[in-house]
Structures are given as C-alpha cells and as structure tokens.
C-alpha cells in the first residue's frame, strides 16, 4: 500500500498509508507543529476513526490512525491487544511508537510534540502505551495498576455517566496517576454512555450492549468532550 500524498500549501499527506508495519489513515497538514496518534475502538479501524483523524487535522495537528487489528482475525488481534494492555509492552505498542516516528518525519516535529489518544479498548491501551508521550487522552477504557503507569505523559480522561462499566472510572484514573506524579484531568459527562465521542453507526452492537454501555451519540455532549481534549492537548503539545 502506498502513501497518498498531496504536496502543497494545505496538506503534505492525506489518505491511506502504510505505517508501523500495517495500514492506516493519516492527514498531515503543511506547517503543523504538533501531532497525534489515534488508537481505534475494539471494532478496529472504522469510518468514525478516520473522522477523528480529520478532526485533529482541522484543529492543526498531523494525525495518523494505524490499524492495529490488520495482522489476522479480529478476535485474535483483540485478545493480543488485551494481553499487551496488561503487560504494558508488545508488538502493537511498538507499532504506535513507529507510527509516531513516521508522523514526526512527515511533519518535521519532535516526539515530545506528539500525543496519544484512544477510545473504548483503545482508552486502556493508550494508558498501557503512554509512557514518554507528550500528552495522553484515555476515553472510557480500563485503568492499569499504578505500577504500570509510571512515566506517563500528562493525561486527560473522559467518561460517560451512563456507562455501567467505565462510568465511575474518573476517580480511579486521577488517584492512580497522581500516585505516580503524572498531571491528570478527568471528566464525566452526564446523559451519555460508552463511545460518546465518536459518531459510529453500529445499531446491532448498540442494541446488544445497551444494558451495560448505553451507546447513544449526542453531538452536543461529544463536542463538549472534544473541547476539553483539544484544549488539554493544545496546552501540552503547543500550537
């Protein structure tokens, strides 16, 4: 797979890319001075994740979303990712670092200017992989034990109050990251459940998981969450 490049004033890269040993989607505007690597949800790379890349690019970031589940059957890839989340190391975590290096080369920026963001499974994965990143955004995901969080970059967490699995996780995130001296900010949004920051259309999954996750997209609440995340990244990654 070849990188789709657009050389000009507006963008240096846009489209499908081969990054970190696998496929992904990226937008690298010309002249940006910060970047972000995006970790998809448990469904893998979906159109809503590509739209997250577009959102960051519109906000002045070089952005890339590697497809971490491209190496085999979805269930096996997800199981491997869960193991890496627990261990804090593994091939997928290394792919994120390779994606960061690729982004730095494309945009001409330093690693300290690149943030990491994840959603759903990716929220916990971002915490497992977040050592040494310029900033981290974890969204409705599992929080690793304290000993796995040392060396984390400044972190923001977002949760939906109606999410029965992760809706009360904000306090845990704050407690554990403060214990290792990491700057942390956490927000819980009323009236929404899991996956409230992305606008995916997965009606069957939403119905099946409704008793636990209450997945209903609310644009107003989603925008409030994105405002918090972008402000946090702006402070720590520069403009």
C-alpha positions as CSV (number, residue, x, y, z in Angstrom):
1,X,0.0,0.0,0.0
2,X,1.4,3.4,-0.9
3,X,1.1,6.6,0.9
4,X,-1.4,9.0,-0.7
5,X,0.4,12.3,-0.7
6,X,-0.8,15.8,-1.6
7,X,2.1,18.2,-1.8
8,X,1.1,21.8,-1.5
9,X,0.2,24.6,1.0
10,X,-2.7,22.8,2.6
11,X,-1.6,19.2,3.2
12,X,1.5,17.1,2.9
13,X,-0.3,13.7,3.3
14,X,-3.9,12.6,3.1
15,X,-5.3,9.2,2.8
16,X,-4.3,5.5,3.2
17,X,-0.8,5.0,4.5
18,X,1.5,2.1,5.4
19,X,2.8,2.9,8.8
20,X,4.3,0.8,11.6
21,X,4.2,-2.4,9.6
22,X,0.5,-2.1,8.7
23,X,-2.2,0.0,7.1
24,X,-3.7,3.2,8.5
25,X,-5.2,6.6,7.7
26,X,-3.4,9.9,8.0
27,X,-3.7,13.6,7.4
28,X,-0.6,15.8,7.7
29,X,-1.3,19.4,7.0
30,X,1.6,21.6,5.9
31,X,3.3,23.6,8.6
32,X,1.8,21.9,11.7
33,X,3.9,21.8,14.8
34,X,2.2,19.1,16.8
35,X,0.7,15.7,16.1
36,X,-1.4,12.8,17.5
37,X,-1.5,9.0,17.1
38,X,-5.1,7.6,17.3
39,X,-6.0,4.2,18.7
40,X,-9.2,2.8,17.4
41,X,-12.0,1.1,19.3
42,X,-12.5,-2.7,19.8
43,X,-14.2,-2.9,16.4
44,X,-10.9,-1.9,14.7
45,X,-10.5,0.9,12.3
46,X,-13.9,2.2,11.3
47,X,-15.0,5.3,9.3
48,X,-15.6,7.2,12.6
49,X,-11.9,6.8,13.5
50,X,-10.9,8.3,10.1
51,X,-13.2,11.2,11.0
52,X,-11.2,11.6,14.3
53,X,-8.1,11.9,12.2
54,X,-9.9,14.6,10.1
55,X,-11.0,16.4,13.3
56,X,-7.4,16.6,14.6
57,X,-6.1,17.8,11.2
58,X,-8.7,20.5,11.1
59,X,-7.5,21.6,14.6
60,X,-3.9,21.9,13.3
61,X,-2.5,18.5,14.1
62,X,-0.7,16.0,12.0
63,X,-2.7,12.8,12.7
64,X,-2.5,9.1,12.0
65,X,-4.6,6.1,13.0
66,X,-2.8,2.8,12.5
67,X,-5.0,-0.3,12.1
68,X,-3.7,-2.4,15.0
69,X,-6.0,-5.3,14.0
70,X,-4.8,-5.8,10.5
71,X,-2.5,-8.8,11.1
72,X,-5.1,-11.5,11.5
73,X,-8.7,-12.4,12.6
74,X,-10.3,-9.7,14.6
75,X,-10.9,-11.8,17.7
76,X,-7.2,-13.0,17.9
77,X,-5.9,-9.4,17.4
78,X,-8.2,-8.1,20.2
79,X,-7.1,-10.9,22.5
80,X,-3.4,-10.0,21.8
81,X,-4.2,-6.3,22.5
82,X,-5.8,-7.2,25.8
83,X,-2.6,-9.0,26.8
84,X,-0.4,-6.1,25.8
85,X,-2.7,-3.7,27.8
86,X,-2.0,-5.8,30.9
87,X,1.8,-6.1,30.2
88,X,2.4,-2.6,29.0
89,X,4.5,-3.9,26.1
90,X,4.2,-5.8,22.9
91,X,4.2,-5.5,19.1
92,X,1.1,-3.3,18.9
93,X,2.6,-0.8,21.4
94,X,5.7,-0.8,19.3
95,X,3.6,-0.1,16.2
96,X,2.3,3.0,17.9
97,X,5.8,4.2,18.5
98,X,6.7,3.5,14.9
99,X,3.6,5.5,13.8
100,X,4.8,8.4,16.0
101,X,8.3,8.3,14.4
102,X,6.6,8.3,10.9
103,X,4.5,11.2,11.9
104,X,7.5,13.2,13.2
105,X,9.3,12.6,9.9
106,X,6.4,13.6,7.8
107,X,5.6,16.8,9.8
108,X,9.1,17.7,10.9
109,X,8.3,17.7,14.6
110,X,9.8,16.2,17.7
111,X,8.4,13.2,19.6
112,X,7.6,15.4,22.6
113,X,5.1,17.3,20.4
114,X,3.0,14.1,19.7
115,X,0.1,13.0,21.8
116,X,-1.7,9.6,22.0
117,X,-5.5,9.2,22.1
118,X,-7.6,6.0,22.4
119,X,-11.2,5.1,22.6
120,X,-13.0,2.1,24.2
121,X,-10.4,-0.7,24.2
122,X,-8.0,2.0,22.9
123,X,-8.6,4.1,26.0
124,X,-7.0,1.5,28.2
125,X,-4.4,0.7,25.5
126,X,-3.4,4.4,25.5
127,X,-2.6,4.2,29.2
128,X,-0.7,1.0,28.7
129,X,1.3,2.6,25.9
130,X,1.5,6.2,27.1
131,X,5.0,6.2,28.7
132,X,7.0,9.1,27.2
133,X,4.3,10.7,25.1
134,X,3.8,14.4,25.0
135,X,0.2,14.0,26.2
136,X,-2.4,11.2,26.5
137,X,-6.1,11.1,26.1
138,X,-7.9,8.0,27.5
139,X,-11.6,7.6,26.8
140,X,-13.9,5.1,28.6
141,X,-11.2,2.5,29.0
142,X,-9.7,0.4,31.7
143,X,-7.1,1.9,34.0
144,X,-4.0,-0.2,34.5
145,X,-2.5,-0.8,38.0
146,X,-0.3,2.0,39.5
147,X,2.9,0.2,38.8
148,X,2.1,0.2,35.0
149,X,1.5,3.9,34.9
150,X,4.9,5.3,35.8
151,X,6.4,7.6,33.2
152,X,3.0,8.6,31.7
153,X,2.7,11.9,29.9
154,X,0.1,14.4,31.1
155,X,-3.2,12.6,30.8
156,X,-6.9,13.6,30.3
157,X,-9.7,11.1,30.7
158,X,-13.3,11.3,29.5
159,X,-16.2,9.1,30.6
160,X,-20.0,8.8,30.1
161,X,-22.0,8.6,33.3
162,X,-24.5,6.1,31.8
163,X,-21.7,3.6,31.0
164,X,-22.1,1.0,33.7
165,X,-18.7,-0.5,33.1
166,X,-16.5,2.6,33.0
167,X,-18.8,5.5,34.1
168,X,-17.2,5.7,37.5
169,X,-13.6,5.4,36.4
170,X,-12.6,9.0,36.5
171,X,-11.8,8.9,40.2
172,X,-9.7,5.8,39.7
173,X,-7.7,7.5,36.9
174,X,-7.0,10.5,39.0
175,X,-6.0,8.6,42.1
176,X,-3.6,6.2,40.2
177,X,-1.9,8.9,38.1
178,X,-1.5,11.3,41.0
179,X,0.2,8.4,42.8
180,X,2.9,8.3,40.2
181,X,3.2,12.1,39.8
182,X,1.5,12.5,36.5
183,X,-0.6,15.5,35.7
184,X,-4.1,14.4,35.2
185,X,-7.5,15.8,34.3
186,X,-10.7,13.7,34.2
187,X,-14.3,14.5,33.2
188,X,-17.6,12.5,33.5
189,X,-20.4,13.6,31.2
190,X,-24.0,13.2,32.2
191,X,-26.6,11.8,29.8
192,X,-24.3,9.7,27.7
193,X,-22.7,6.2,27.9
194,X,-19.8,4.4,26.2
195,X,-18.3,5.6,22.9
196,X,-19.9,9.0,23.1
197,X,-17.0,10.9,21.5
198,X,-17.2,9.0,18.1
199,X,-20.2,9.0,15.7
200,X,-20.1,5.4,14.5
201,X,-23.3,3.8,13.2
202,X,-23.4,0.2,14.7
203,X,-27.0,-0.3,15.5
204,X,-26.8,-4.1,16.2
205,X,-23.8,-3.6,18.6
206,X,-25.6,-0.7,20.3
207,X,-28.7,-2.8,21.0
208,X,-26.8,-5.9,22.2
209,X,-24.6,-3.8,24.6
210,X,-27.3,-1.3,25.7
211,X,-27.8,-2.7,29.2
212,X,-24.2,-2.1,30.1
213,X,-22.9,0.7,27.7
214,X,-25.9,2.8,26.7
215,X,-24.2,3.8,23.4
216,X,-26.2,6.8,22.0
217,X,-24.4,9.6,20.1
218,X,-25.2,13.0,21.4
219,X,-23.4,15.7,19.3
220,X,-23.7,18.4,21.9
221,X,-22.1,16.3,24.7
222,X,-19.5,14.9,22.2
223,X,-18.4,18.4,21.3
224,X,-18.1,19.4,24.9
225,X,-15.8,16.4,25.4
226,X,-13.7,17.3,22.3
227,X,-13.4,20.8,23.6
228,X,-11.8,19.5,26.8
229,X,-9.4,17.1,24.9
230,X,-8.2,19.6,22.4
231,X,-7.7,22.3,25.0
232,X,-5.6,19.8,27.0
233,X,-3.5,18.8,24.0
234,X,-3.1,22.4,23.0
235,X,-1.6,23.2,26.4
236,X,0.8,20.3,26.4
237,X,1.8,19.9,22.7
238,X,1.8,23.6,21.7
239,X,0.2,25.4,18.8
